[in-house]
Amino acid sequence: MKVNLQIIKKPRIEMLPLIDIVFLLLVFFIYAMLSMAVHRGLPVILPSSSTAKIDRHLVLSVTVKADGTIYVDKEQVSLESLTGTLKRKARSEKAPGVLLFADRSLPYQKLFKVLDQIRIAGIKRISLQAEAGEQP
């Protein structure tokens, strides 16, 4: 009598599906980080512009809400202390720049007071942010 002995193979992990999943996760996280890199300002209703471009090389974010409160990189500051805060934060950069997010209902005079304080701090590169799209 002949006995059939089956050879038991060791289970193995297939590498191709694992590599596909790793690359999919890598692409997802890279895309998520790139899309979050620009949004450093606080949520305000920005004015719209058909030619708006985002300058990703500026280092500081200044947000002015509709009620007049001012934030530097999500830290609330007063108008009087804005110059000192910007000088302190821009000290390590050789050519600092500011992304200025201003609410569309902000009074024009308040916006110019903030712009004056930014220029007094010695920052010449200022980018006024707007929503890309058709003008109303």
Backbone as CSV, one residue per row, in Angstrom:
resi,resn,N_x,N_y,N_z,CA_x,CA_y,CA_z,C_x,C_y,C_z
1,MET,0.822,-1.160,0.000,0.000,0.000,0.000,0.883,1.246,0.000
2,LYS,0.508,2.206,-0.884,1.282,3.417,-1.027,0.571,4.553,-0.308
3,VAL,1.284,5.269,0.517,0.722,6.387,1.291,1.127,7.700,0.616
4,ASN,0.132,8.509,0.329,0.400,9.822,-0.267,0.617,10.851,0.837
5,LEU,1.802,11.310,0.942,2.119,12.367,1.904,2.170,13.699,1.163
6,GLN,1.343,14.613,1.604,1.354,15.931,0.979,2.378,16.804,1.680
7,ILE,3.084,17.519,0.869,4.083,18.423,1.433,3.371,19.707,1.838
8,ILE,3.523,20.095,3.062,2.883,21.308,3.586,3.818,22.482,3.350
9,LYS,3.297,23.459,2.584,4.100,24.642,2.303,3.887,25.661,3.412
10,LYS,4.948,26.384,3.674,4.853,27.433,4.683,4.050,28.599,4.102
11,PRO,3.202,29.218,4.905,2.462,30.382,4.393,3.427,31.541,4.152
12,ARG,3.149,32.321,3.126,4.030,33.446,2.828,3.192,34.696,2.573
13,ILE,3.808,35.789,2.849,3.147,37.083,2.663,3.500,37.580,1.271
14,GLU,2.471,37.873,0.492,2.697,38.399,-0.851,3.124,39.859,-0.724
15,MET,4.185,40.226,-1.405,4.744,41.570,-1.280,4.105,42.588,-2.229
16,LEU,3.626,42.181,-3.379,3.088,43.142,-4.348,1.874,43.912,-3.815
17,PRO,0.881,43.286,-3.233,-0.224,44.082,-2.686,0.222,44.987,-1.534
18,LEU,1.201,44.527,-0.762,1.715,45.340,0.336,2.413,46.592,-0.196
19,ILE,3.183,46.451,-1.270,3.865,47.592,-1.876,2.845,48.572,-2.447
20,ASP,1.788,48.065,-3.072,0.739,48.937,-3.608,0.092,49.766,-2.505
21,ILE,-0.197,49.160,-1.395,-0.828,49.874,-0.280,0.125,50.918,0.291
22,VAL,1.402,50.590,0.422,2.385,51.535,0.956,2.499,52.756,0.047
23,PHE,2.562,52.552,-1.266,2.640,53.678,-2.190,1.361,54.509,-2.175
24,LEU,0.220,53.872,-2.048,-1.048,54.596,-1.967,-1.086,55.484,-0.726
25,LEU,-0.646,54.965,0.406,-0.587,55.772,1.624,0.418,56.905,1.498
26,LEU,1.547,56.643,0.872,2.561,57.674,0.675,2.016,58.823,-0.178
27,VAL,1.352,58.496,-1.268,0.757,59.532,-2.125,-0.302,60.310,-1.363
28,PHE,-1.132,59.633,-0.597,-2.173,60.303,0.184,-1.570,61.297,1.167
29,PHE,-0.552,60.901,1.917,0.035,61.798,2.910,0.796,62.953,2.267
30,ILE,1.462,62.715,1.150,2.144,63.812,0.461,1.120,64.829,-0.029
31,TYR,0.041,64.369,-0.632,-0.992,65.279,-1.121,-1.635,66.044,0.043
32,ALA,-1.879,65.367,1.139,-2.484,66.034,2.298,-1.556,67.107,2.869
33,MET,-0.265,66.828,2.943,0.675,67.818,3.483,0.819,69.015,2.553
34,LEU,0.837,68.786,1.245,0.962,69.896,0.304,-0.275,70.782,0.308
35,SER,-1.439,70.189,0.469,-2.648,71.007,0.472,-2.805,71.771,1.780
36,MET,-2.223,71.299,2.863,-2.341,71.996,4.139,-1.243,73.032,4.339
37,ALA,-0.210,73.013,3.531,0.924,73.907,3.731,0.569,75.365,3.533
38,VAL,-0.355,75.661,2.664,-0.688,77.037,2.350,-1.657,77.637,3.346
39,HIS,-2.528,76.859,3.906,-3.612,77.357,4.740,-3.153,77.609,6.166
40,ARG,-2.362,78.672,6.338,-1.885,78.988,7.670,-2.714,80.077,8.318
41,GLY,-3.548,80.754,7.588,-4.360,81.828,8.130,-5.601,81.288,8.809
42,LEU,-6.245,82.145,9.548,-7.497,81.778,10.190,-8.630,81.942,9.188
43,PRO,-9.764,81.285,9.428,-10.844,81.372,8.449,-11.498,82.762,8.435
44,VAL,-11.395,83.428,7.306,-12.065,84.700,7.067,-12.644,84.641,5.659
45,ILE,-13.593,85.494,5.380,-14.182,85.559,4.048,-13.311,86.480,3.216
46,LEU,-12.507,85.902,2.346,-11.557,86.669,1.545,-12.261,87.290,0.342
47,PRO,-11.741,88.418,-0.118,-12.270,88.955,-1.368,-11.879,88.038,-2.523
48,SER,-12.621,88.115,-3.623,-12.309,87.236,-4.750,-11.579,88.002,-5.836
49,SER,-10.759,87.267,-6.574,-9.981,87.845,-7.653,-9.792,86.799,-8.738
50,SER,-9.879,87.206,-9.986,-9.705,86.241,-11.070,-8.236,85.960,-11.365
51,THR,-7.321,86.761,-10.826,-5.893,86.564,-11.072,-5.117,86.259,-9.804
52,ALA,-5.783,85.807,-8.769,-5.116,85.553,-7.485,-4.160,84.381,-7.593
53,LYS,-2.946,84.580,-7.053,-1.935,83.523,-6.981,-1.461,83.435,-5.538
54,ILE,-1.018,82.248,-5.137,-0.544,82.036,-3.778,0.974,81.956,-3.799
55,ASP,1.610,82.800,-2.988,3.068,82.775,-2.870,3.418,81.888,-1.685
56,ARG,4.007,80.738,-1.950,4.286,79.755,-0.897,5.594,80.023,-0.168
57,HIS,6.341,81.054,-0.570,7.652,81.290,0.014,7.624,82.302,1.153
58,LEU,6.489,82.878,1.434,6.405,83.846,2.523,6.266,83.092,3.842
59,VAL,6.857,83.642,4.906,7.013,82.855,6.123,5.992,83.158,7.211
60,LEU,5.404,84.342,7.232,4.492,84.713,8.305,3.083,84.879,7.767
61,SER,2.116,84.640,8.624,0.720,84.794,8.259,0.085,85.800,9.210
62,VAL,-0.503,86.862,8.654,-1.219,87.864,9.452,-2.670,87.816,9.005
63,THR,-3.577,87.594,9.961,-4.998,87.516,9.672,-5.712,88.642,10.410
64,VAL,-6.567,89.371,9.688,-7.382,90.429,10.286,-8.830,90.054,10.057
65,LYS,-9.552,89.789,11.156,-10.948,89.382,11.054,-11.845,90.609,10.891
66,ALA,-13.122,90.365,10.633,-14.080,91.444,10.381,-14.255,92.350,11.598
67,ASP,-14.103,91.808,12.799,-14.259,92.622,14.003,-12.991,93.388,14.367
68,GLY,-11.920,93.234,13.580,-10.694,93.990,13.788,-9.636,93.273,14.596
69,THR,-9.884,92.059,15.057,-8.858,91.326,15.796,-7.771,90.863,14.832
70,ILE,-6.535,90.929,15.296,-5.372,90.627,14.468,-4.673,89.389,15.026
71,TYR,-4.283,88.494,14.137,-3.583,87.274,14.521,-2.306,87.159,13.696
72,VAL,-1.230,86.765,14.352,0.020,86.447,13.659,0.256,84.960,13.871
73,ASP,0.166,84.191,12.786,0.286,82.725,12.860,-0.600,82.152,13.963
74,LYS,-1.866,82.511,13.989,-2.902,82.028,14.911,-2.702,82.496,16.350
75,GLU,-1.835,83.464,16.587,-1.614,84.046,17.917,-2.188,85.464,17.894
76,GLN,-3.166,85.734,18.764,-3.812,87.046,18.753,-2.868,88.110,19.310
77,VAL,-2.783,89.238,18.575,-1.954,90.360,18.992,-2.762,91.641,18.809
78,SER,-2.336,92.685,19.501,-2.980,93.984,19.317,-2.273,94.728,18.195
79,LEU,-2.902,95.797,17.714,-2.306,96.583,16.633,-1.000,97.214,17.076
80,GLU,-0.920,97.627,18.348,0.286,98.270,18.863,1.451,97.295,18.989
81,SER,1.167,96.034,19.295,2.249,95.055,19.467,2.530,94.264,18.195
82,LEU,1.846,94.580,17.102,2.035,93.843,15.851,3.452,94.002,15.315
83,THR,3.995,95.216,15.366,5.342,95.466,14.851,6.381,94.652,15.613
84,GLY,6.319,94.663,16.925,7.280,93.902,17.735,7.169,92.405,17.512
85,THR,5.954,91.906,17.394,5.757,90.478,17.161,6.322,90.060,15.815
86,LEU,6.082,90.867,14.784,6.609,90.541,13.458,8.132,90.611,13.425
87,LYS,8.722,91.613,14.097,10.189,91.701,14.147,10.781,90.477,14.831
88,ARG,10.147,90.050,15.920,10.650,88.897,16.668,10.541,87.614,15.842
89,LYS,9.431,87.410,15.153,9.236,86.175,14.397,10.032,86.150,13.097
90,ALA,10.312,87.328,12.522,11.021,87.388,11.245,12.523,87.559,11.412
91,ARG,13.005,87.542,12.617,14.429,87.778,12.890,15.331,86.738,12.226
92,SER,14.896,85.479,12.173,15.756,84.418,11.645,15.753,84.349,10.120
93,GLU,14.842,85.032,9.464,14.758,84.989,8.003,15.561,86.133,7.389
94,LYS,16.209,85.870,6.262,16.978,86.940,5.622,16.089,87.822,4.749
95,ALA,15.028,87.282,4.196,14.073,88.079,3.411,12.658,87.671,3.816
96,PRO,12.203,88.126,4.984,10.891,87.681,5.458,9.761,88.253,4.604
97,GLY,8.663,87.541,4.598,7.480,87.979,3.874,6.239,87.648,4.685
98,VAL,5.127,88.288,4.335,3.888,88.124,5.080,2.755,87.775,4.120
99,LEU,1.971,86.766,4.484,0.703,86.487,3.830,-0.358,87.229,4.623
100,LEU,-1.060,88.173,4.024,-2.054,88.988,4.732,-3.448,88.526,4.339
101,PHE,-4.144,87.929,5.311,-5.520,87.487,5.129,-6.417,88.512,5.803
102,ALA,-7.204,89.252,5.013,-8.098,90.271,5.565,-9.520,89.957,5.136
103,ASP,-10.447,90.038,6.076,-11.850,89.801,5.776,-12.346,90.834,4.771
104,ARG,-13.229,90.425,3.889,-13.688,91.343,2.843,-14.529,92.479,3.388
105,SER,-15.114,92.335,4.571,-15.922,93.416,5.147,-15.104,94.317,6.074
106,LEU,-13.804,94.129,6.120,-12.931,94.948,6.964,-12.862,96.371,6.408
107,PRO,-12.974,97.386,7.288,-12.847,98.766,6.795,-11.462,99.013,6.193
108,TYR,-11.451,99.792,5.140,-10.233,100.090,4.388,-9.166,100.720,5.275
109,GLN,-9.557,101.617,6.176,-8.603,102.299,7.055,-7.926,101.319,8.003
110,LYS,-8.677,100.341,8.508,-8.105,99.336,9.416,-7.055,98.493,8.685
111,LEU,-7.333,98.153,7.429,-6.378,97.379,6.638,-5.085,98.164,6.438
112,PHE,-5.197,99.477,6.190,-3.990,100.274,5.987,-3.214,100.482,7.281
113,LYS,-3.879,100.494,8.416,-3.151,100.568,9.687,-2.313,99.311,9.890
114,VAL,-2.882,98.159,9.543,-2.138,96.901,9.660,-0.975,96.882,8.675
115,LEU,-1.208,97.322,7.434,-0.128,97.382,6.441,0.995,98.302,6.898
116,ASP,0.654,99.444,7.505,1.682,100.352,8.022,2.524,99.684,9.098
117,GLN,1.887,98.950,9.997,2.623,98.269,11.066,3.551,97.188,10.494
118,ILE,3.106,96.508,9.444,3.952,95.484,8.818,5.175,96.138,8.185
119,ARG,4.971,97.266,7.521,6.107,97.962,6.890,7.049,98.561,7.928
120,ILE,6.511,99.043,9.045,7.361,99.572,10.122,8.240,98.455,10.690
121,ALA,7.731,97.222,10.677,8.510,96.077,11.175,9.652,95.727,10.225
122,GLY,9.723,96.381,9.062,10.822,96.139,8.141,10.540,95.053,7.125
123,ILE,9.299,94.654,6.991,8.938,93.606,6.040,8.393,94.271,4.778
124,LYS,9.057,94.005,3.675,8.676,94.631,2.400,7.876,93.695,1.507
125,ARG,7.990,92.402,1.714,7.268,91.430,0.884,5.934,91.098,1.537
126,ILE,4.861,91.666,1.020,3.523,91.473,1.569,2.635,90.946,0.456
127,SER,1.939,89.852,0.709,1.039,89.281,-0.274,-0.376,89.327,0.285
128,LEU,-1.232,90.142,-0.332,-2.650,90.193,0.048,-3.334,88.968,-0.521
129,GLN,-3.981,88.193,0.313,-4.600,86.942,-0.114,-6.035,87.175,-0.553
130,ALA,-6.456,86.443,-1.561,-7.818,86.510,-2.081,-8.223,85.121,-2.552
131,GLU,-9.519,84.910,-2.662,-10.023,83.653,-3.202,-9.913,83.691,-4.707
132,ALA,-9.434,82.615,-5.286,-9.369,82.536,-6.745,-10.755,82.254,-7.285
133,GLY,-11.147,82.971,-8.279,-12.469,82.783,-8.870,-12.945,84.029,-9.541
134,GLU,-14.176,83.983,-9.992,-14.769,85.125,-10.669,-15.088,86.235,-9.674
135,GLN,-14.940,87.442,-10.111,-15.292,88.582,-9.272,-16.789,88.767,-9.279
136,PRO,-17.376,89.133,-8.129,-18.838,89.282,-8.083,-19.305,90.490,-8.859
